[in-house]
Amino acid sequence: MDIDEIIRIFDLKNIGRSSATFDPDKLHWLNGEYARELSDAEFYDLAVARLNSRGVKLDKFPKKYVRAALQTCKGKINTFDELPAYCGFYFTDSFDYNPESAAKHFTPENKPRLKAVRDALSSLEKFNAAEIEAALKTTAAKLGVKVGAIVHPTRLATTGSNVGPSLYHLLEVLGKEKMLARIDRALSTF
């Protein structure tokens, strides 16, 4: 709110007698609401500043790539402090796999599924979110499993985490070659 607006609507009659309380959860949520209202340019500038201050080396990547990566995060975070953990995988190929997720998703049962995902995605001529989504759904149907059975191991293989931006969009941003290399790396671990 603008300070003039606050002054205009302030009235002592509206002040409660009880002590004020600070609710950090509500503040966290409210910050997210404000972050979602930022223009793309404002979000980008604040995100780049936070990532740079946390030691993420963005200058090694084309601006177009950084913009596309950060766009997948807009509306998904509540504070810019969450960004390095949420999207750091875009800016490094050397990341660890979340141990709990790896135990759950890097199983002997999932290895052939992840190979099938790799094969399906490697054959795509157009590597965009819509084509990636269609390929994963087709692969799941061929394997006789729900799409979640291949989405989770694929996300873990390509990001090191079980949470993050939309899988289809993040794979598009990473690009086919980087995605294939990350899946190959994951397949060699189990």
Backbone torsions as a table, in degrees:
resi	resn	phi	psi	omega
1	MET	NA	144.9	175.6
2	ASP	-71.8	143.6	-176.9
3	ILE	-60.7	-35.9	177.8
4	ASP	-64.3	-36.9	178.3
5	GLU	-67.2	-41.0	178.4
6	ILE	-62.0	-45.2	179.2
7	ILE	-61.9	-41.1	-178.0
8	ARG	-63.5	-39.5	-175.3
9	ILE	-94.6	-7.9	-179.2
10	PHE	-67.5	135.7	176.4
11	ASP	-149.3	128.8	-178.5
12	LEU	-59.3	-27.3	179.6
13	LYS	-62.6	-22.5	-177.3
14	ASN	-91.0	2.0	179.0
15	ILE	-82.9	128.2	-179.9
16	GLY	-81.9	161.3	-178.8
17	ARG	-84.5	-24.2	-177.4
18	SER	-75.4	158.0	179.9
19	SER	-67.0	146.5	176.6
20	ALA	-70.2	148.5	177.0
21	THR	-121.5	149.7	177.2
22	PHE	-106.9	122.1	-179.4
23	ASP	-113.4	98.9	-177.3
24	PRO	-63.2	-31.6	178.7
25	ASP	-66.0	-41.5	178.6
26	LYS	-67.1	-38.8	177.9
27	LEU	-62.2	-42.4	178.1
28	HIS	-60.2	-46.2	178.4
29	TRP	-63.1	-46.1	-177.7
30	LEU	-62.9	-38.9	176.9
31	ASN	-60.3	-39.1	177.4
32	GLY	-63.3	-37.8	177.8
33	GLU	-62.4	-44.3	178.5
34	TYR	-66.2	-39.1	179.2
35	ALA	-62.5	-37.2	179.6
36	ARG	-69.2	-24.8	-179.2
37	GLU	-84.5	-9.9	-179.4
38	LEU	-65.4	147.1	172.9
39	SER	-67.5	163.0	178.3
40	ASP	-58.1	-40.5	-178.8
41	ALA	-66.1	-43.3	178.8
42	GLU	-65.0	-43.2	178.9
43	PHE	-60.5	-46.1	-179.5
44	TYR	-58.9	-48.6	-178.1
45	ASP	-61.1	-45.0	-179.8
46	LEU	-68.0	-39.0	-179.9
47	ALA	-66.3	-44.0	179.2
48	VAL	-62.2	-43.6	179.4
49	ALA	-60.3	-44.3	-179.0
50	ARG	-66.9	-44.9	-179.6
51	LEU	-63.8	-42.4	177.8
52	ASN	-61.8	-41.2	-179.1
53	SER	-67.8	-20.9	178.3
54	ARG	-95.2	8.0	175.2
55	GLY	86.4	9.0	177.4
56	VAL	-77.7	123.8	-174.6
57	LYS	-86.4	88.8	-177.8
58	LEU	-80.7	-23.0	-175.6
59	ASP	-67.4	-10.5	177.3
60	LYS	-82.4	-5.9	-174.5
61	PHE	-118.4	147.5	176.0
62	PRO	-62.2	145.2	179.8
63	LYS	-56.7	-37.3	-179.6
64	LYS	-60.8	-41.6	178.7
65	TYR	-65.8	-46.2	-179.5
66	VAL	-61.6	-44.1	179.0
67	ARG	-60.7	-45.9	-179.7
68	ALA	-63.4	-42.2	179.7
69	ALA	-62.6	-47.4	-177.8
70	LEU	-69.2	-28.9	178.4
71	GLN	-63.6	-31.3	178.7
72	THR	-70.9	-13.0	-178.6
73	CYS	-97.2	-19.2	-176.0
74	LYS	-63.7	130.1	-178.8
75	GLY	86.8	-1.6	-176.4
76	LYS	-109.7	-14.2	-178.0
77	ILE	-116.9	156.7	176.8
78	ASN	-102.1	-30.2	177.0
79	THR	-135.1	152.8	-179.5
80	PHE	-71.2	-16.2	174.5
81	ASP	-65.8	-21.9	179.9
82	GLU	-76.7	-18.2	-173.1
83	LEU	-58.2	-48.2	-176.9
84	PRO	-56.0	-41.4	179.2
85	ALA	-74.1	-33.0	-175.2
86	TYR	-76.8	-39.3	-173.9
87	CYS	-131.2	12.3	-179.8
88	GLY	-58.8	-25.9	-179.2
89	PHE	-61.1	-24.5	178.1
90	TYR	-64.1	-27.0	-168.1
91	PHE	-111.8	13.3	174.9
92	THR	-154.8	144.8	174.1
93	ASP	-97.7	-5.9	-177.4
94	SER	-107.6	88.6	178.1
95	PHE	-131.4	153.7	176.7
96	ASP	-89.9	156.0	175.3
97	TYR	-87.8	138.8	174.8
98	ASN	-56.6	121.3	-173.3
99	PRO	-60.3	-42.6	-179.8
100	GLU	-64.9	-41.8	179.7
101	SER	-67.5	-40.2	179.1
102	ALA	-62.2	-42.6	178.7
103	ALA	-62.3	-33.9	-177.2
104	LYS	-82.5	-38.7	-170.7
105	HIS	-108.7	-22.7	177.7
106	PHE	-93.3	71.4	-177.4
107	THR	-111.4	160.7	176.7
108	PRO	-56.3	-34.0	178.8
109	GLU	-65.9	-33.1	-176.4
110	ASN	-88.5	-13.9	-178.1
111	LYS	-60.8	-49.5	178.3
112	PRO	-65.4	-29.2	177.4
113	ARG	-66.4	-44.5	179.8
114	LEU	-66.4	-35.0	175.6
115	LYS	-64.3	-40.2	178.3
116	ALA	-64.8	-38.5	176.5
117	VAL	-63.1	-45.3	179.9
118	ARG	-58.7	-46.4	-179.4
119	ASP	-62.2	-43.4	-178.7
120	ALA	-64.8	-44.0	-177.9
121	LEU	-73.0	-32.2	-179.5
122	SER	-68.9	-24.2	-178.8
123	SER	-88.4	-2.2	-179.6
124	LEU	-69.9	131.8	175.0
125	GLU	-82.2	-43.2	175.1
126	LYS	-100.4	118.8	-177.7
127	PHE	-103.6	77.2	177.8
128	ASN	-128.7	168.5	-173.2
129	ALA	-55.9	-42.3	-178.1
130	ALA	-64.9	-43.9	179.6
131	GLU	-68.1	-38.4	178.6
132	ILE	-63.7	-45.7	178.9
133	GLU	-60.5	-46.3	179.4
134	ALA	-61.0	-42.4	-179.5
135	ALA	-64.0	-41.2	179.7
136	LEU	-67.7	-39.4	178.7
137	LYS	-66.8	-40.2	177.4
138	THR	-64.7	-42.8	179.1
139	THR	-62.6	-44.2	178.5
140	ALA	-60.0	-44.0	-180.0
141	ALA	-63.0	-42.6	178.7
142	LYS	-63.1	-35.8	179.9
143	LEU	-81.3	-11.8	-179.2
144	GLY	73.6	31.4	179.3
145	VAL	-127.0	164.3	173.8
146	LYS	-73.0	154.0	-176.4
147	VAL	-60.7	-29.8	178.0
148	GLY	-60.6	-27.9	-179.5
149	ALA	-67.2	-21.3	177.1
150	ILE	-110.3	-23.4	179.6
151	VAL	-64.7	-46.2	-175.1
152	HIS	-65.2	-47.5	176.1
153	PRO	-64.0	-34.0	179.0
154	THR	-67.2	-44.0	177.8
155	ARG	-60.8	-46.1	-179.3
156	LEU	-61.9	-42.7	-178.8
157	ALA	-64.1	-35.1	-173.6
158	THR	-95.8	-16.5	-177.5
159	THR	-126.1	-20.0	-176.8
160	GLY	85.7	-0.8	-175.4
161	SER	-134.8	165.7	176.3
162	ASN	-102.5	5.3	176.8
163	VAL	-131.1	154.1	178.2
164	GLY	154.7	-167.2	-179.1
165	PRO	-61.9	169.1	176.5
166	SER	-50.1	127.8	-176.7
167	LEU	-58.0	-45.0	-176.2
168	TYR	-62.6	-41.2	-179.5
169	HIS	-72.8	-39.6	-179.1
170	LEU	-68.1	-34.6	176.9
171	LEU	-66.2	-39.4	176.6
172	GLU	-59.7	-45.2	-179.4
173	VAL	-64.7	-44.8	179.4
174	LEU	-59.4	-38.5	-178.1
175	GLY	91.8	157.4	-173.7
176	LYS	-60.7	-47.9	-175.3
177	GLU	-63.3	-45.7	-179.3
178	LYS	-66.4	-40.9	179.4
179	MET	-62.0	-45.1	-180.0
180	LEU	-63.0	-42.1	179.2
181	ALA	-62.5	-39.1	-179.7
182	ARG	-70.5	-38.1	176.7
183	ILE	-66.4	-41.7	177.1
184	ASP	-59.5	-42.9	178.2
185	ARG	-59.4	-46.4	-178.8
186	ALA	-64.2	-42.2	-179.0
187	LEU	-61.4	-29.7	-179.6
188	SER	-77.0	-9.4	-177.7
189	THR	-92.2	-13.5	179.6
190	PHE	-141.0	NA	NA
